[in-house]
Amino acid sequence: MIHQNVKTYRYRVGRNQYIVINIYQNASASAEAGNVLASNAVNVQIQKQLAKQKKRKR
């Protein structure tokens, strides 16, 4: 992995909330002999926290 840049934006339209995630990354690999693999795979996990759970913490 050479470079990675992640930007997130939130938009609200009426009652709906939208999350836009932009992921930019570069990978390179080289070898004099043998096989080389450069992967640009990304794992994204989005979790939702309920407002009720936030308010009840004391």
C-alpha positions in Angstrom: 0.0 0.0 0.0 1.5 3.3 -1.1 -1.2 5.8 -0.4 -4.7 5.9 1.1 -7.2 8.7 1.5 -10.7 8.4 3.0 -13.3 11.1 3.0 -16.8 10.8 4.4 -19.7 13.1 3.7 -23.2 13.2 5.4 -26.3 14.5 3.7 -29.7 14.8 5.1 -32.8 14.9 2.8 -36.0 15.1 4.8 -35.9 12.3 7.4 -33.3 10.3 5.4 -29.6 10.5 6.2 -27.1 9.5 3.5 -23.4 8.7 4.0 -21.0 8.9 1.1 -17.6 7.3 1.6 -14.9 8.1 -1.0 -11.8 5.8 -0.7 -8.7 6.5 -2.8 -5.7 4.2 -2.6 -2.8 3.1 -4.6 -0.8 -0.2 -4.4 2.2 -1.4 -6.4 4.3 -4.5 -6.4 7.5 -5.6 -8.2 9.9 -8.6 -8.1 12.9 -9.7 -10.0 11.7 -13.3 -10.0 8.4 -14.9 -9.0 4.8 -13.8 -8.7 3.7 -10.5 -7.2 0.2 -9.3 -6.2 -0.8 -5.7 -5.6 -4.3 -5.5 -4.2 -6.6 -2.5 -3.9 -9.2 -4.3 -1.8 -11.1 -2.4 0.9 -13.1 -3.6 3.9 -15.8 -1.1 5.0 -18.0 -1.6 8.1 -20.8 0.7 9.0 -22.5 0.4 12.3 -25.6 2.3 13.5 -25.9 3.4 17.1 -29.4 3.9 18.4 -30.3 7.3 19.9 -32.0 5.6 22.8 -28.8 3.8 23.9 -26.8 7.0 23.8 -29.2 8.9 26.0 -29.5 6.2 28.7 -25.8 6.0 29.5 -25.2 7.5 33.0 
